[in-house]
Amino acid sequence: MTRTTATALASTLFLFLGSCASQKTLKQYQDEVRVLREERTQLKKENRDLRSQNEQYEVSLANAGAPRSAPVSIADNPELDALGVDYGTDAYGNYVISIPAEITFPSGKAELTKKGKQALETVARVLLEQHKGRNYWIEGHTDSDPITKSKWESNRDLSVERAMAVLHFLVEDCNVPDDKCVVAGHGQYRPVTPNDDGAAKSRNRRVEIVVHKG
């Protein structure tokens, strides 16, 4: 065998082995992608199941007559009165500030309006001056009309995003302590009044800030 022939055979063998290695690597990659896709599909299913269970739980609470978060009137607060918001205490004695969505957000959106930001600046001042050191639960609520034209998949998604928008503004612009805040979105499942007409639905579209005593 000549040196030229040996070199050619060695080159051919090298290319063959390299091709096998590449094919093996490609197959491994394809297998990993397939596994990841299966895991993603399973996680999506579990997420849907959990969301469905949570919504059923919310409905059960409502049907069982669980306390609604509509505030009970207490002593006047001129600063909050000027905003046109409701405030008072809930069934557990927690202080509640209920801000109508018409003040804070455009219809079907989760971006704060200029008027909403001004209102939240006053709310933040009340929290920091009169309820300093407490835990603040920021809870979004909607009416029962289904989502049809906006990007949100459900009323719960919209209520969560609105609560998050309020949280970010209070923390980033008003110096409310982030570690004292909790965010929740209840969608249509915690109405303060039955969604029988436009006025009732307007009352149910709100963001509440619940100041917990403990």
C-alpha positions as CSV (number, residue, x, y, z in Angstrom):
1,M,0.0,0.0,0.0
2,T,1.4,3.3,-1.0
3,R,1.6,6.3,1.4
4,T,-0.9,8.1,-0.8
5,T,-3.4,5.3,-0.6
6,A,-3.0,5.0,3.2
7,T,-3.5,8.7,3.6
8,A,-6.7,8.5,1.5
9,L,-8.0,5.6,3.6
10,A,-7.3,7.4,6.8
11,S,-9.1,10.5,5.6
12,T,-12.1,8.5,4.5
13,L,-12.2,6.7,7.9
14,F,-12.0,10.0,9.7
15,L,-14.8,11.5,7.7
16,F,-16.9,8.4,8.3
17,L,-16.4,8.4,12.0
18,G,-17.1,12.1,12.1
19,S,-20.3,11.6,10.3
20,C,-21.4,8.9,12.7
21,A,-20.6,11.2,15.7
22,S,-22.5,14.0,14.1
23,Q,-25.5,11.8,13.5
24,K,-25.4,10.5,17.1
25,T,-25.2,14.1,18.4
26,L,-28.2,15.1,16.2
27,K,-30.2,12.2,17.4
28,Q,-29.4,13.0,21.0
29,Y,-30.5,16.6,20.4
30,Q,-33.7,15.5,18.8
31,D,-34.5,13.2,21.7
32,E,-33.8,16.0,24.2
33,V,-36.1,18.4,22.3
34,R,-38.8,15.7,22.2
35,V,-38.6,15.2,26.0
36,L,-38.7,18.9,26.7
37,R,-41.8,19.3,24.5
38,E,-43.5,16.5,26.3
39,E,-42.6,18.1,29.7
40,R,-43.9,21.5,28.5
41,T,-47.2,19.9,27.4
42,Q,-47.5,18.2,30.8
43,L,-46.8,21.4,32.7
44,K,-49.4,23.3,30.6
45,K,-52.0,20.6,31.4
46,E,-51.1,20.8,35.1
47,N,-51.4,24.6,35.0
48,R,-54.8,24.4,33.4
49,D,-56.0,21.8,36.0
50,L,-54.7,24.0,38.9
51,R,-56.4,27.1,37.5
52,S,-59.7,25.1,37.1
53,Q,-59.5,23.8,40.6
54,N,-58.8,27.3,42.0
55,E,-61.8,28.8,40.1
56,Q,-64.0,26.0,41.4
57,Y,-62.8,26.8,44.9
58,E,-63.6,30.5,44.4
59,V,-67.1,29.6,43.1
60,S,-67.6,27.3,46.1
61,L,-66.7,30.1,48.5
62,A,-69.0,32.5,46.8
63,N,-71.9,30.0,46.9
64,A,-71.2,29.2,50.5
65,G,-71.7,32.8,51.5
66,A,-68.0,33.5,52.1
67,P,-67.5,37.1,53.4
68,R,-67.1,39.6,50.7
69,S,-64.5,42.2,50.9
70,A,-66.8,45.2,50.6
71,P,-65.7,47.6,53.3
72,V,-67.9,48.6,56.2
73,S,-68.0,52.4,56.8
74,I,-65.8,53.8,59.5
75,A,-64.6,57.3,60.5
76,D,-64.3,59.7,57.6
77,N,-60.9,60.1,55.9
78,P,-61.0,63.4,53.9
79,E,-58.0,62.5,51.7
80,L,-59.8,59.3,50.5
81,D,-63.2,61.0,50.3
82,A,-61.7,63.4,47.8
83,L,-60.6,60.5,45.6
84,G,-64.1,59.0,45.4
85,V,-63.0,55.6,46.8
86,D,-64.6,53.4,49.3
87,Y,-62.9,52.5,52.6
88,G,-63.7,50.8,55.8
89,T,-63.1,47.5,57.6
90,D,-63.9,44.0,56.3
91,A,-65.4,41.0,58.2
92,Y,-62.0,40.4,59.9
93,G,-61.4,43.9,61.1
94,N,-58.8,44.7,58.4
95,Y,-58.7,48.2,56.9
96,V,-59.8,48.1,53.2
97,I,-59.4,50.8,50.5
98,S,-61.4,50.0,47.4
99,I,-60.5,51.9,44.3
100,P,-62.9,51.7,41.3
101,A,-61.2,50.5,38.1
102,E,-62.7,53.5,36.3
103,I,-60.3,55.7,38.3
104,T,-57.2,53.6,37.7
105,F,-57.4,51.8,34.4
106,P,-58.9,52.2,30.9
107,S,-61.5,49.6,30.0
108,G,-59.9,46.2,29.4
109,K,-56.3,47.4,30.1
110,A,-53.8,47.1,32.9
111,E,-51.9,50.4,32.4
112,L,-52.5,53.0,35.1
113,T,-54.1,56.3,34.0
114,K,-52.7,59.6,35.1
115,K,-55.7,60.0,37.4
116,G,-55.1,56.5,38.8
117,K,-51.5,57.4,39.6
118,Q,-52.5,60.5,41.4
119,A,-55.1,58.6,43.4
120,L,-52.5,55.9,44.3
121,E,-50.1,58.6,45.5
122,T,-52.7,59.7,48.0
123,V,-53.4,56.1,49.0
124,A,-49.7,55.4,49.5
125,R,-49.5,58.5,51.8
126,V,-52.4,57.1,53.9
127,L,-50.8,53.7,54.1
128,L,-47.4,55.0,55.1
129,E,-48.7,57.7,57.6
130,Q,-51.6,55.8,59.1
131,H,-50.8,52.1,58.6
132,K,-47.0,52.0,58.6
133,G,-45.4,48.6,59.1
134,R,-48.6,46.6,58.3
135,N,-48.9,44.1,55.5
136,Y,-50.7,45.3,52.3
137,W,-52.7,42.9,50.2
138,I,-53.3,44.3,46.7
139,E,-56.3,42.5,45.2
140,G,-57.7,42.9,41.7
141,H,-61.4,42.3,40.9
142,T,-63.5,42.4,37.7
143,D,-67.1,42.1,36.8
144,S,-68.6,38.9,35.3
145,D,-68.5,39.9,31.6
146,P,-66.2,37.5,29.7
147,I,-63.1,38.7,28.0
148,T,-63.7,39.1,24.3
149,K,-61.6,41.9,22.8
150,S,-58.4,42.3,24.9
151,K,-55.3,40.2,25.1
152,W,-56.2,38.6,28.4
153,E,-57.3,35.0,28.5
154,S,-59.6,35.5,31.4
155,N,-60.9,38.0,33.9
156,R,-58.5,36.5,36.5
157,D,-55.5,37.3,34.3
158,L,-56.7,40.9,33.9
159,S,-57.3,41.3,37.6
160,V,-53.8,39.9,38.4
161,E,-52.1,42.3,36.0
162,R,-54.0,45.3,37.3
163,A,-53.0,44.3,40.9
164,M,-49.4,44.0,39.7
165,A,-49.5,47.4,38.1
166,V,-50.7,49.0,41.3
167,L,-48.0,47.1,43.2
168,H,-45.2,48.4,40.9
169,F,-46.4,52.0,41.2
170,L,-46.7,51.9,45.0
171,V,-43.3,50.3,45.4
172,E,-41.3,52.1,42.7
173,D,-42.9,55.5,42.8
174,C,-44.3,55.9,46.3
175,N,-41.8,54.0,48.4
176,V,-44.2,51.5,49.8
177,P,-42.1,48.5,51.1
178,D,-42.1,45.7,48.6
179,D,-41.7,43.1,51.3
180,K,-44.9,44.2,53.0
181,C,-47.0,43.6,49.8
182,V,-49.0,40.6,48.6
183,V,-50.7,40.5,45.2
184,A,-53.8,38.5,44.3
185,G,-56.3,38.5,41.4
186,H,-59.8,37.2,42.0
187,G,-61.3,37.9,38.6
188,Q,-65.2,37.9,38.9
189,Y,-65.3,35.6,41.9
190,R,-65.5,38.1,44.7
191,P,-68.2,40.6,43.7
192,V,-69.4,43.1,46.3
193,T,-72.8,43.0,44.6
194,P,-74.5,40.8,42.0
195,N,-73.6,41.7,38.5
196,D,-77.2,42.5,37.6
197,D,-76.7,45.8,35.8
198,G,-74.1,48.3,34.6
199,A,-73.9,50.1,38.0
200,A,-73.4,46.9,39.9
201,K,-70.7,45.8,37.4
202,S,-69.0,49.1,37.8
203,R,-68.8,48.6,41.6
204,N,-67.3,45.1,41.1
205,R,-64.5,46.4,38.8
206,R,-62.0,47.5,41.4
207,V,-58.6,47.1,43.1
208,E,-58.6,46.7,46.8
209,I,-55.8,47.4,49.2
210,V,-56.4,45.4,52.4
211,V,-54.3,46.4,55.4
212,H,-53.9,43.3,57.5
213,K,-53.8,43.8,61.3
214,G,-51.3,41.0,61.9
